[in-house]
Amino acid sequence: MEGKFIYLIFLGCLAAFTGCGQDANLSVYDAALDAGADSGLRADLDSHLDDGASSDRISYVDANQDDSAGMPDGGTGKDLSIGPDQSVVTDSSEAHDESTAGDANLPDCETEGVTCIFLNHDSISVTGAGAVADGAVVTVVKAGVFLISGTLDDGIITVDTTDSGLVRLLLNGIHASCSTSSPLFIMDAGDVEIHLVAGTTSTLADAVTYVYAEAGQDEPNAAIFSKSDLDITGDGTLVVNGRYNDAINVKDGLDILGGNIVANAVDDGIRGKDNITILGDSITVTAGDNGIKSDNDTEEGRGFIEIASGRVNVTSGGDALTAQRSIDIHGGDIKLVSGGGSGSSSSIDISAKGIKGLESVVISAGNIEIDSADDGVHSDNAIFVSGGSCLIASGDDAFHAEETLEISGGVINITKSYEGLESKLITIDDGTIHIVSSDDGINVAGGDGSGGWTPGGGGSSAAYILTINGGLVWMNAGGDGLDSNGNMVINGGTVLVNGPTDNGNGPIDIGDGSGYYFRMNGGLVVAAGSSGMAVGNSTSSTQYGVLVNLSAAQTAGTIFHLRASSGTEMLTFKPAKKYQSVFFSSPSLASGSYDVYLNGSSSGVLNDNLITGGVYTPGTKYTTFSATGVATRVGSSGPPH
């Protein structure tokens, strides 16, 4: 206890030296609370203390509303300053007199087991046990429940306990800032919970420039800085302005289980070194560098982000979501803008990806929107998508995994990309995928091993394989449609390609040389585009396919129709762009005679350029050919495969 007392004297002196809380004049505590709200608080506190549930609603508010905190934009080009925050209840401004016991508008802190901490602008007072105030500095020294109210113009709230119990900080619409450091510094505790009281808005802002006690120190460095595991719960609002570096920085694990959180930072918005788990109501981050980050790279199983529910909106100069290990999304509504978005014209000197999990990214549910200057979803190793919906506009690749990309479900809509899907191994088992790309729609190739990418993959390899077993894949590609710098196998699903118009690319492309194959074993494939590099299926296929190279290019929207000479209709396709070749394969294609028609019309249903049902009214009959084997080629052009 003597050591703790000496430490508190030191902390008070440090605060006086650095400037936080150096004025000792006591001002009034403004409160706005009626007797009904007070009784509601007692009932809710009893409930929360019984079960510790994160969804408890604690309703106790104050009326302090004159605090504001401006901050620089961190290089994002956005104004991150915010105006004064106001508490929800503003109909009373009764002064709190510390010398008056049993104030009718406040809970009886001692009998209810709750310690009340009052922020009085330039000083702090405490009613109850477990916390010690010295001027504008208060230190929580033992586990317990602490109800914090009021406004702190320039001071520090510190947690430094020696026991292993839970410290619960109930933020009751506070406004706290510090001119030289962090206004909320959790130095040491077993576990800490910040509970946001329902119906209130709390605001925290740190210094623009920190003053440390010793040279070489760099902690704290965030408006909320914690060296212990931290949970954020409740139904209130928390606005955190990181004007020096980060808004929230937790050196252990961070679980956001509730509340409406707004984090603005010149560097990273929210950091949880070991992990960040999000089940909260709403999180909005504006950051000069990374939005939400977990970066433990020394301990196995740490350094991950998990999002299970809630609304997450991030605008970042760097990566929106980034984890040293993995990112697992299985719920929530997520909207990410990184590096100025896909239309950013500025050069990117830092990583500006939407989602980056260096070891893995797993998406099984949730609604995700990404507008990124860099890759939309990136991993140095593997990406797995089994559900949810992804709407992506990317200045680079929409999905980029340097080793493995597997899609087994979900809805993916890529409205803009350099290349839509890219990895050494790509497997599509199911799902609905739409891709718009300026280069390849799907590219199977090798990277440079550093998180960057060498377009074209630096050569062909049998280790590169594209496998499609099911689902729907549609694309409009400026480069190759389906491009494997190795081999390609299609066993099922529906693949519709609007490929390139230039002859330097093809609707389908495989590795250079005779040793590579495109095996067509099942499913429906239509690939239209230029004829100069067009590739058909290999003779090792088990399902029939035909590549038709036309003598002249056809304008966009010109119907390509294929029917058996007996009259059975096989295909009616209306390409989105100019084309001179069409590859077609389906289970209905077999040995026999077929007719090709151009133009004409159809009363069928047009979906993804494929017309189904209805009646085709013939245009011009282009040619008749015979399919005598699994791989048929009509016309010239294209490389030998």
N, C-alpha and C positions, 0 to 999 in steps of 0.2 A: 504493500500500500504506500509505503514511503517513497519507493521508486516511482510509482505512478504519480504521486504528488509533485515530485521533482520534475517529472516529464511535463506535467501540465504547466508548471511555472515556465519551463523552457519554451513550450509551445506558445504561451501567451507572449513571451518576450520576442519569439520569432515573428509572430503576427505583427507586433508593434514595429519591429525592425523592417518587415517587408511592406507594411502599409495597410494590410487587411485588419480592420477593426482597431485602428490606432486612436480613434475618438472614443471617449468613455462616457459621453453625455447620454443619459437615458431619455429616450423619447417614448411616446405613448404607444401602446399596442392596440391596433384597431381591430375590433371584432364585430362580426355580423352573424348572430346565431340566435334563434328563438328557442324557447323551452321545448317545443315539439321536436326540433332537430336534435337537441341535446339528448332527449330520451331515446330517439332513434339511434344515436351514436352508441349509447350504452348497450342497447340490445344487439346491435351489429358487432360491437367489440366482443361481447360475450360469445357470440356465434363464431367469430373469426378465431378467437383464442382457443375455442374448443376443437375446431377441425382444421385450422390453418389453410382452408381452401382459398385458391387464388381468385375465385369468382365472387367473394364476399363484397358487399357494397357498404362502405363506411361513409356516412354523409355528415361531414362537419366542415364548415367553410368559413373563410374570413373575407374581408372586403378590401384588402390592400390591392391597389390596382394602378400604382403610379410608377412601376418599374419598367424600364425599357433597356434593351441591349442591342447595340449595333455591332456589326462584324464585317470584316473584309470579305471579298467574294472568292478568295482562294484560287483565282485563275479560271473560274468557271464562266466568267462573263455575266454572272447573275448577281443581283442585289440580294445578299443574304441578311440584311438588317431587318429587324422585325419591330413592330410598334409595341406600345404598352399592352401587357396582358391584363385582363380584368377577371376578377372572380365572378362566379355566377350570381352570388347573393350580394347586393350592394345597398341594401335598404337600412343599414345601421352602421354607426361609427362610434360605438361606445368605447371609451378609454379603459384599458386594463390597468388597475392599480395593484402592483405587486404586494403592497402592504395590506390589502384587503383580502381576508380569507373567505373562501366559500363563495366566490363570484357566481351568481346565478346563471350566467351565460356560458360558463365553462364547466367541463366535467370535473368531478372531484378526483384528481389524478392519483392521489395517494390511496384512496379507498378502492378505486377501480383497477389498480395495478398498472396504470398507464402514466408514464412520465410525460409531462407537457413541456415543450421547449418553445419559448416565445421569441421571435425575431423582432426586435424593436428598432429597426433601421440601423442604428449605430451601436447597439448593445444587444445582449442576449440574456434572458432570464430562464430559469428552470424551476418547475414545480414537480417534485417527485425524486426518485432515486435513480442512479445509474448514469447520470450525465452531470458534467461540471462545466460551468460557464465562466469565462474570464474576458470581460470586455465584449468584443465582437467575435470571439472564438468559443465554440462549445465542443466538448469532447464526450462522446458516449464511451463509457469505460466498462460496461458490463452488458450482458444479454438482457433483452426485455423489449417492451413495446414503447415507442416514443412518437408522440403526436407533435408534429412541428408545424407552427403557424406563424404568419407575419411576413415582414419584409426585412431583408438584410442588405443594406446598401454596400457594405464593403467588409466582408468577414469570411469565416470558414466554419463549416460543419464537419467535424472529424469523428470517425469511428475507430477506436483503438482499444480492443478488449483482450483480456487474457484467458477468458473462459471459452468454451466451445459451443455455447448456446446460440440461438438465433437472435439476431438483432433485427427488429422490424421498425422501419422508419415510415411513419404515416405522413405523407406530404399533403398538407391541408391548404392547397392554394398558396404556396410560398413563392416569394420572389427573392432570390439570393444571387449575389454577385461578389466577385473579389477582384481587386485591381492589380494584384501581384501573383495570384496563384489560382488553385481550384477551389470553388465554393463548397464542394462536397468531396471529401477525401476519405476513403475507407482504407485505413492503414493496415489494420489487422482485426480479424474476427473469424469465428467459426463459419457462419453463413449469414448473409445479409439479404433482407428483402426490403425493397422500396415499394410501398403500397400507395397508389394514387387514389386519393379519396374521391368518391363519385361526386360529380357536379362541380369540381374545382379544376383550375389550371395552375400548374406550378411552372415557374421559369427559373432556369439556372444559367448563368453566364460567367465564364472565367476571364482571366486577364488577357489582354492582347500581348503583353510581354511579361514573362514570369521572372520573379526574383527568387533564387535559390539560396539556401543558407551556406552552401559550400560550392566551390567551383567544381565542375564536372558532373553535378547532379542533373538528371533529366526527368525526374518524377516528383510530383505528379505532372501530367501534361494534358489534361482533359477537364472539361467542366464537371463531369462525374468521373472520378478515377478510383478504381477499386483493386486492391491486391488480394481480395477474397472472392469466393463464388458469390454471384449476385443474381437475385430474382427480381423482376419488375412485375407487379401485379396491380389489380384494381380496375376501376372504371373511369378514373379521371384522366386529365390531359397533362402531359409533361413536355415542356419545350426546353431544349438544351442547346445552348449556343457555344460551340467550341471556337473561341476567337483566337486562341494561340496555336492549337494543333487539332486534337480530336474533340468530338462532342462527348462521347462515352467511351471509356477505355477500361476494360476489365482484364486483369492479368491472369485470371483463372477462367471459370465458365460463366456464361451469361445466358439466363433463361428469361425470355420476355413472354409472360403468360397472360398479360392483360394490359389495358390502358391504351390511350391514344398518344403516341410518342412522336414528337417532331424533333429531329436532330439536324442542326446546321453546323458545318465545320469547315475550316480552311484546309484541313488535311482529311483524315478519315472520319466518316460519320459515326459508326458504331463498331467497336472492336471487342471481341471476346477471344482472348488468346487460345484457350483450350477448346472452346466451342461456343456457338451461338445457336440456341433453340428458340424458335418463334412460334407461339400459339396465341399471340396477342390480337387485340382488336384491330389496331391500325398503327402502321409505322411509316413515317415520311422522312426521307433523308435527302439532304442537299449537301454535297461534299466536294471539296476541291480536288481530292484524290479518290481513294476508294470509298464506296458507300458503306457496305457491311462486310467486315473482314474478320477471319479467324486464321491466325498465322503461327501456331505452334509447330515448328519443324524439327523439334528435338525429341519429342515423346510420341511413341507409337500410339495410335488410336485417338490422338488429339489433333486439334486444328481442323474442325469440321463445322458446317452450317446445316441445320435442319429447319425446314419450314413446313409446318403441318396445317396451319390455318391462319386466318387474318388477312388484312390488306397491307401489302408492302409496296411502297412507291419510292424509288431511288433515282435521283439525278446526280451523276458523279462525273468528275473530270477523268478519273481512272476507271478501274473495274467497278461495276455496280455491286455484284456479289463475288467475293473471292475467298477461297479456303485453301490452306496448305495441303489438306488431305482430300476431303470430299464435300460435296454439296448434295443433300437429299431433299427433294421437294415432293411432298405427297399431300399437298392441299394448299389452299389460300389463293388469293387474287394478287398477282405480282405484276408490277409495271416498272420497267427499268429503262433508263436513258443514260448511256455512257459516252464520254468523250465528245459530247455535242451531238450525238446521234449519227445515223447512217449517212446523212447529208452533209456532215461536217467537212468544210473545205480546209480546215487548219491541219498542219502536219501533226501526227501523233508521236510524241516522244516517249510516252509511257503506255503501259498496257491499258486499254480502254475497252475491255470485253464486258458483255452483259452478265454472263455467269461463267465463273472460272473455278473449277475444282481440279487441282493439279493431279490428284490420283484418280478421281472419278467424279462424275456428275450423274445422279440418278433422278429421273422425273417419272413419277407414277400417277400423279393427280395434280389438280390445280389448274388455274388459268394464268398463263404467262404471256406478257407482252414485252418485247425487247426492241429497242431502237439503239443500235450500237455502232460506234465508229470502227471498232475492231470486231473480232468474232462475236457472234451472238451467244453461243454456248461452246465452251472450250474445256478440254482436258489434255494434259500431257500424256494421259494414259487411255482412259475409257469413258464412254458416255453410254448410258442405258436409258431408253425411253419406253415406258410400258403403258402410259396413260396420260390424262390431262390434255390441255390444249396449249399450243405454242404459236404465237403470232410474232414473226421476226422480220425486221428490216435491219440489214447489216452492211457496213461498209467493207467488210471482208467476208469470211465464211459464216454461214448461219450456224452450222454445227461442225465443229472441228475437233476430232480426237486423233492424237498422234499414233495410237495403236488400234483401238477397237471402237466401233460405233454400232450399237444394236438397237433396233426399233421393233418393238413387239406390240405396240398399241398406241392409242392417242391420236390427236389431230394436230398436224403440223402445217402451218401456212407461212411460207417464206415469200414475202412480197418484194424483197430486194436483197441481193447478195452478190459477192464475187463468185463464190462457188457455194452451192446449197449444202451438200453433205460431203465431208472429206475425212478420210482415214485410211489406214493401211488395210484394215478389214472392215467391211460394212455388211451387215446382215439385216434384212428387213423381213420380219415374219408377219406383221400385221400393221394396221394403222391406216390413216388417211393423210397423204403427204402431197402438198402442192408447193412447187419450187419455181421462183423466178430468179435467174442468175445471169450476170453479164459474161461469165465464163462457163465452166462445166456445171451442169445440174448436179450430178453425183460424180465425185472424183475419188478413185481409190489409188492412193500413191503414198510415198514416204515423206516424212518431214525432216527437219534438220536437228531434232532432238533437244531444242532449246526453247520450245514454246512458239517458235516462229515457224515459217513454212516456206518451202521452195516450190513455187508453182510448177506443175508438171511432174514433180516427184523425183527428178533427177535420174530417170531411166526406168526400164521395165524390170519386174521381178515376179516370179511365180508365187512369192509370199503375199502378193497383193490380190485379194479376192473380193468381188462383189457377189453377194448371194441374196436373191429375192425369193422368198417362199410364200408370200401372201400380201394382202393389203392393197391399197390403191396408191400409185405413184404417178403424179402428173407434173410436167415441167415445161417451162419456156426458157430455153437455155441459149445464151449468146455464143457459147463455145460448144464442146461436146455435150450431148445429152447424158447418156450413160457412158462414163469413161473409167475403165479399169486399166491401170498400167501393169496389169497382170492378167488374171482370168476372170470370167463372169459366168455365173450359173443362175438361171431363172427357173424355179420349180413351180411357181404358182403366183397368184395375184393378178392385178391389172396394172400395166405400165403404159403410159401415154406420153410420148415425147414430141414436143415442138422444138426441133433442134436448130442448128446454126444455119445461116444463109450463105456463109463463106465456105469455100472449098478447102480451107485449111483445117477444118474441124468436121466431125461427123455426128449424126444422131446417136450412133453407138460406136464406141472405140474400145479396143483391147490392146494388150501389150504388143510391142513391135517384134515382128519375127513370126516364123511358122510354129513355134512351140507353144503359143498361147491360144486359148479357146474361149468361145462364147457358146455355152451349152444351153439349149432351149429344151426344157423337160416338162413344162406345164405352164398354165396361165395364159393370159391375153397380153400381147405386146404390140403396140403400134408406135413406130418411130419415124417421123418425117423430118426432112431437112435437106441440106446440100448433099450432092452425090460424090464430091471429090474424095472424101475419106470415109464414105459409108461402108458399114460392116454388117454382114448377115450372120446367121448362126452357123456353128461348126457342124461338121458331119458326125461328130460324136454325140449330137443331140438325140433325144428320144421323141421329141415333138417336131412336127413339120413347121418350117418357116420359109418365107419367101422375101427376097430383097428385090424391089423393082426400082431400077434407075431409069428415069425418064430422059428423053432426048432433049427436052427443054424445061426450063424452070417454070413452075406454075405460081400464079399470084396467091397471096394469102386469101383463105376462104374458099379456094377452088376445091370442090368435093373430090375425094379419091374414093372410088367404089370398086369393090372386088366381089365377084359372084362366081359360083361354079357354072360351067357352061350348061349344066342341066337346069339352071335357073335359081338355085339356092343362094341366097344372099349371105356373104361372109363378113363384109366390112363396109361401113360408110363413115368416112372420116373427113373432117373439115379443118385442116391445119390453120393455126393462128398466124403463120408467117409464110413467106415465099419458100417453096420446096422443090426439089428435083429428084428425091428418092424417098421411098417408103418401105420400111421393113414391117412385115406382119407375121404373127404366129398366134395360133389358138388351137385348142383341142379339136375343133371342127375341121381344121385344115388337114387334108389327106392327099394321097396320090390321086391324080385326075387332071382334068382340063379346067382352066379358069379364064375369065374375061376381066379386063381392067377398063373402067370407065372414068372419064374426067368430066367435071362440071355436073350438070343435072340438078335435081332437087329432091328433097325428101320430106315427107310429112311426119317423120319420127321426131323423137325428143333429143335435143342437142345438149350434151353435158360433158364438159371438159374436152370439147372438140370431137367427141365420139357421138354419133347419131345412132340411136337404137329404136327399134319398132318402126311403125309406119310403113309407107310405101315409097320406094325410090323410083323416081322418074328419070330414065337414062339421059345422060348427056352424050358426049362423044366417046365411042368405043376406041380405046387406045391400042390394046393388043390382046391376044390370046396366048396363053402359055400352058405348058404341061408340068405338073409337079411329079417328078418320078422318084424323088428321094427326100430325106428329111431337110436338106438344105438346097433351096432353089434360088438361082440368080437370074434376073431378067434385065437385059440392058448392060451397058458398059459402065466405066468409071469405078472408082473405089479401089482401095488397096487389096492385094491378095491375102486372104485369111482362110 
